[in-house]
Amino acid sequence: MKRAFTLALGLGAGVVVGMYVVRRLDEAQRAIQPSNVAGNAGRAAAGFTDRLQSAAAEGRSAAADREAELRARFDVPSLRSTLGA
């Protein structure tokens, strides 16, 4: 009786682990299909572009703020006021 229980328990555990491994391999295989790889690359590129545009806008804003601060500190007129525009 004890051996039958141990055998059944081992077989059950083997089936569960086997199903888990097969499922993970199937997911990995689907992840590397060309259509999925292209979709993932496109989403990553779009996200990178958005972050790059945001960083550039933030940099321009910080540069303009710093320029205004330095012009005020050293009493340097802006180019627009100098040209009369």
Secondary structure, DSSP 4 states (H G I P E B T S, - for coil): -HHHHHHHHHHHHHHHHHHHHHHHHHHHHHHTSHHHHHHHHHHHHHHHHHHHHHHHHHHHHHHHHHHHHHHHHHT---HHHHHT-
